[in-house]
Amino acid sequence: MAKLAFLFAGQGAQAPGMGRALYAASKAARAVFDRGEALSPGVLDLCFNGPAEALNQTLNAQPCLFLMDLACARAAEEAGLVAAGAAGFSLGELPAAAFCGLLSEKEAFLAVLERARLMQAAAEQNPGAMCAVLKLPSDEVLRLANEHGVYAVNFNAPGQTVVSGLVPKLEGFERAVAASGGRAARLKVGGAFHSPYLEGASATFYAHLSSYSFLAPRIPLYSNLSALPYGENPRAALALQMKSPVLWQQSIEAMRKDGFTAFVELGAGKTLSGLTRRIDETLLAASIDGPESLQSALNALKGAQNG
């Protein structure tokens, strides 16, 4: 039988209408959205109707995506999927924390609201952007980043590294990537996240989390910061994550080493399932963003178990 991990998607694939079909089809998903609406009125309208310009703002995208991720997880659980571990990409680590029991659902959502506010403010103070670099090894991306004053921040998969920086410096870096035979693609995010420009936001978030009640996760939650399951001082890990690289490839490799053979991405888009296949094509990778993809994931996992 496949050992299953849930992967909680991060920022970038948000789109108006996300979650609407799931809200109608799943009682468990609907409850997640309704609890979020009670804590932050208007969040459902943003998820379901946009507009895209508003939804793409970090302040709005993060709470909307939190609810989308967690609603997909609860719907998957409702349908009979049982995860033995989890990981979340950047923002996705907060709904993953709620699902695994590191934080209560309410506290995790309140933490996301504060995280989004702090990251929006940091982005406005230091206007920046992020780009994914393809077709170049990570050591070459690191070299070019150092030369141009930007930061390699997300180590996603072989041949895919994300870089963060101020816009003028990032433009020079992107030209250097093209000259080296690589390709740079801007991400749909509103700042130079996971970089030193988030130093102040990270410190403030750490202080904010002092009143939260952290519990032992009921299943292992793999950290972006260490690529290992959460252990001591989860408050620091969540706060430091904002200004630190996301070790995604290392996380999937660590989970594979720990026996995970099937991975289901939860939330908008299919980025993490695609990265999982790039990291190891032998791993089963599926995604859930609505009722139809939920059924497809169930069929794929059933086939893997019967195969």
VENPETA-V453543 format. One record per helix or strand of 2 or more residues. SS is the DSSP state (helix for helix, strand for strand). FROM is the first residue (numbers start at 0). TO is the last residue. If there is no record, write none. Layout:
SS&FROM&TO + SS&FROM&TO
//
This chain:
strand&3&7 + helix&19&24 + helix&26&38 + helix&42&48 + helix&51&54 + helix&57&77 + strand&84&87 + helix&91&99 + helix&104&124 + strand&127&133 + helix&137&147 + strand&150&156 + strand&159&165 + helix&166&178 + strand&182&185 + helix&195&210 + strand&219&221 + helix&233&240 + helix&247&256 + strand&261&265 + helix&270&278 + strand&283&287 + helix&290&305
//
